[in-house]
Amino acid sequence: MRRTIGHPQFTHAKDAMFRNLMNLAALPLVLLAGCASGPGWLPSPGAAQPDVTEFGAITTLAPAVTTPADKGAPISGAAAWSGAGRGLIIGVVPTRNALRVFDANSGALLQTVAPEGDEAFDRPHRLHVIDDLLLVAERESGRVHLLQLPDFAPLLTFGDGDDQPLNRAQSMWAVRMADWGYHLYVTDNYDVSGAAQNNSELRRRVKQYALSKGALGWSARSIRAFGEPSGDGQLYQVDALAGDATDRLLLIADIDTRDARRIRVYGVDGRYAGRSAGGGVFRSSISGLTLMTCGEASQEGLWLATDGGNNGHYLHTFDRDTLDYRMSFAMPPLAMHGSLSLQGNRLYTVLADGRVAGFDVAPLRSLKAGC
C-alpha cells in the first residue's frame, strides 16, 4: 500500500477504494483546475534522510545497445517509441536541425527526419514521447513541435506566441487527459537578473499547456506558468522534468550548485509540495529524470536520475513512495545535459560522445520487491 500524507489543506484519505476512485475522478479535474488547491497526494516523508555523502558499493551498468557515433552531429536528447511491432530510438541533432531514427534492437540508423518550410526545426534540443505523439523542443526559439508517430508527420508548432511564451525550453513531460488531449509541462531556463533570493522573475520556470485535437486538427493553449521565487521550492536553474500522473506530482531538477543540486517536488497544479529530494546525491548535474513503475496496475516504482560530469557518471535511484535515496549505479560517460527515457525493459540516455545508449532495467527492478 502506498504511504501518503495529505497537503496541509487536505484531509488524509485512508480507505484504498476511496483513493482509487479519487485518482480516477479527480486527476482530470485537478489538472484542468485553475484554482489554488494543492496536490491531493504527496510522498510520505520516509526516514527524513540526511544528505547523502557516500554511495557505498557501486554496480556498473553496461549498454545493451548503442547508436552509431557521429562526431559532426552529436545527439543532445533522445526518446523511445514502440508500436506496430517495432521499436524506435529517436535522437535530436541540433547542429543538423534534424532527428535521427534508429532501430531499438540493433541501434542501426533507419532514417533522418528534417522537415522543411514552416515546420522546419531550428536548433531542436529535447524530445518527449507520449502515446503515438512526439514533442520536439527548440531551446533558442521558444517553439515546440508536435509530430505524429511513426511517420513523423508535422501536426502543430506552438510555444513562441502564447501568453506565457517559452524562452529557453529544456525538458518536457506530458500526461493524457481522458479522451480529449494532453497536458504538457516544459521547463524554461531563461536568463534572470539579480540575486537568487526572492527573485520574482523565477515565477515562470515551468510552462503548462493543454493540447487537444478538434475538427480542424491539433491546437495548444497556454494554461499557466509557475515556480517559487524563493525558499526551499525555488527553481533557480531548471533542467530535467518528470511526472507521476497517479500521485499528480512533478519532479523538477534545480541544478544550481549553490544548493547541492536538488529535485523539487511540485503538484501538477503548479504549487510547491513542500518536498525536495536528492540532497548530496548529485555530483555533477541532474541531466535526466524519469519514473519507472512496476507494471501498469502497480503503484510501486522508482524514480531514476542521471548525473554526469567531471565528478563521475551515475544513475541514481529514489523510492517512488518516500523519495528516499536507494542506490547508485556507475554509468559510461554521460552527457551533462541529456535526457532519460524508459520504454519497455530498456532505459535510454545520451552519452558524452553524442550517442544514445539503451540499458536493461532488470538490475533496477531488483531494488523493489515485486517489480
JOPE-V398189 format. One record per residue. N is the residue number from 1. SS is DSSP state (H for helix, E for strand, - for the rest). D_LAST is the distance of its C-alpha to the last C-alpha in Angstrom with 2 decimals. Layout:
n->[N,N]
ss->[SS,SS]
d_last->[D_LAST,D_LAST]
This chain:
n->[1,2,3,4,5,6,7,8,9,10,11,12,13,14,15,16,17,18,19,20,21,22,23,24,25,26,27,28,29,30,31,32,33,34,35,36,37,38,39,40,41,42,43,44,45,46,47,48,49,50,51,52,53,54,55,56,57,58,59,60,61,62,63,64,65,66,67,68,69,70,71,72,73,74,75,76,77,78,79,80,81,82,83,84,85,86,87,88,89,90,91,92,93,94,95,96,97,98,99,100,101,102,103,104,105,106,107,108,109,110,111,112,113,114,115,116,117,118,119,120,121,122,123,124,125,126,127,128,129,130,131,132,133,134,135,136,137,138,139,140,141,142,143,144,145,146,147,148,149,150,151,152,153,154,155,156,157,158,159,160,161,162,163,164,165,166,167,168,169,170,171,172,173,174,175,176,177,178,179,180,181,182,183,184,185,186,187,188,189,190,191,192,193,194,195,196,197,198,199,200,201,202,203,204,205,206,207,208,209,210,211,212,213,214,215,216,217,218,219,220,221,222,223,224,225,226,227,228,229,230,231,232,233,234,235,236,237,238,239,240,241,242,243,244,245,246,247,248,249,250,251,252,253,254,255,256,257,258,259,260,261,262,263,264,265,266,267,268,269,270,271,272,273,274,275,276,277,278,279,280,281,282,283,284,285,286,287,288,289,290,291,292,293,294,295,296,297,298,299,300,301,302,303,304,305,306,307,308,309,310,311,312,313,314,315,316,317,318,319,320,321,322,323,324,325,326,327,328,329,330,331,332,333,334,335,336,337,338,339,340,341,342,343,344,345,346,347,348,349,350,351,352,353,354,355,356,357,358,359,360,361,362,363,364,365,366,367,368,369,370,371]
ss->[-,-,-,E,E,-,-,-,-,-,-,-,-,-,-,H,H,H,H,H,H,H,H,H,H,H,H,H,H,H,H,H,-,-,-,-,-,-,-,-,-,E,E,-,-,-,-,-,-,-,-,-,-,-,-,-,-,-,E,E,-,-,-,-,E,E,-,-,-,-,-,-,-,-,-,-,E,E,E,E,E,E,E,-,-,E,E,E,E,E,E,E,E,H,H,H,-,E,E,E,E,E,E,-,-,-,-,-,E,E,E,E,E,-,-,-,H,H,H,-,-,-,-,E,E,E,E,E,E,E,-,-,E,E,E,E,E,E,-,-,-,-,-,E,E,E,E,E,-,-,-,-,E,E,E,E,E,E,-,-,-,-,-,-,-,-,-,-,E,E,E,E,E,E,E,E,E,-,-,-,E,E,E,E,E,E,E,E,-,-,-,-,-,-,-,-,-,-,-,H,H,H,H,H,-,E,E,E,E,E,E,E,E,E,-,-,E,E,E,E,E,E,E,E,E,E,-,E,-,-,-,-,-,E,-,-,-,E,E,E,E,E,E,E,-,-,-,-,E,E,E,E,E,E,-,-,H,H,H,-,-,E,E,E,E,E,E,-,-,-,-,E,E,E,E,E,E,-,-,-,-,-,-,-,-,-,-,E,E,E,E,E,E,-,-,-,-,-,-,-,E,E,E,E,E,E,E,E,E,-,-,E,E,E,E,E,E,E,E,-,-,-,-,-,E,E,E,E,E,E,-,-,-,E,-,-,-,-,-,E,E,E,E,-,-,E,E,E,E,E,E,-,-,-,-,E,E,E,E,E,-,H,H,H,H,-,-,-,-,-,-]
d_last->[14.04,14.43,17.27,19.78,23.36,25.86,28.06,31.44,32.97,30.49,30.10,26.94,25.31,24.11,23.91,20.54,22.46,24.66,21.85,20.41,23.97,24.67,21.74,23.04,26.64,26.85,24.76,27.53,30.20,28.84,28.36,31.83,33.57,35.95,36.46,35.61,32.91,29.93,26.24,25.50,22.13,21.43,18.84,20.01,21.88,19.80,21.97,24.30,23.45,26.50,26.55,24.71,27.37,25.74,22.46,22.71,21.53,20.59,18.70,20.13,18.32,20.63,20.89,20.17,22.72,25.40,28.10,31.76,33.48,36.31,37.97,40.14,37.37,34.30,31.26,30.49,27.43,25.02,22.71,21.19,21.75,21.25,23.39,26.29,24.71,24.50,22.67,24.52,24.33,26.80,28.52,31.24,34.43,36.63,39.61,39.89,38.99,36.71,33.26,32.26,30.10,28.38,26.70,22.93,23.02,26.18,26.78,30.29,32.24,32.85,34.90,36.10,36.26,39.09,40.45,44.10,46.36,45.02,41.43,41.71,39.22,40.65,38.62,35.15,32.53,29.00,26.99,24.47,23.26,22.52,22.84,25.89,27.43,27.86,29.11,31.20,32.46,35.74,36.00,39.81,41.02,38.76,37.73,34.56,34.68,32.85,32.64,31.64,29.24,29.65,33.41,33.39,36.14,37.10,36.72,37.48,38.26,38.18,37.87,41.25,43.55,41.75,42.65,39.97,40.23,37.81,39.34,36.83,33.61,30.54,26.99,25.98,23.30,23.90,22.75,23.99,26.60,26.87,29.28,31.59,29.91,27.82,28.02,27.93,27.79,29.47,30.08,33.77,34.92,38.64,41.21,42.30,45.53,46.28,44.35,40.71,41.58,41.86,42.08,42.41,41.76,38.04,37.69,36.81,33.97,31.59,32.99,31.62,32.73,32.59,32.50,33.87,35.48,38.86,41.81,42.83,39.44,36.91,37.85,36.45,37.46,37.12,35.71,35.73,35.48,34.13,33.53,34.73,38.00,37.72,35.85,32.26,31.06,33.45,32.28,34.77,33.41,30.49,28.34,24.62,23.27,20.00,19.20,16.98,18.69,17.17,18.42,21.33,21.04,22.12,21.41,24.56,25.38,28.79,29.79,33.10,33.67,35.79,32.83,30.36,28.39,26.13,23.71,25.42,23.69,25.66,25.49,25.80,29.39,30.25,30.58,29.34,26.82,28.14,25.19,24.76,22.10,22.25,25.67,26.69,23.56,24.92,27.66,29.04,27.57,24.64,24.74,21.54,18.90,15.97,12.95,9.53,7.84,4.69,7.51,11.14,11.50,8.80,10.39,7.68,7.23,9.48,13.03,14.27,17.99,20.41,23.53,26.33,30.00,32.70,30.70,27.91,24.97,21.43,17.97,17.05,13.82,14.10,12.26,12.15,13.74,16.41,16.78,17.23,17.14,14.47,15.47,17.49,17.75,21.18,21.83,24.91,27.48,26.18,28.33,29.07,28.80,26.33,23.30,19.56,18.16,14.84,15.32,13.04,11.60,14.36,15.20,18.97,21.41,25.17,26.79,30.02,32.09,31.19,28.87,25.39,22.70,19.39,16.63,13.80,10.43,9.08,10.46,8.84,5.14,6.70,7.92,5.44,5.49,3.79,0.00]
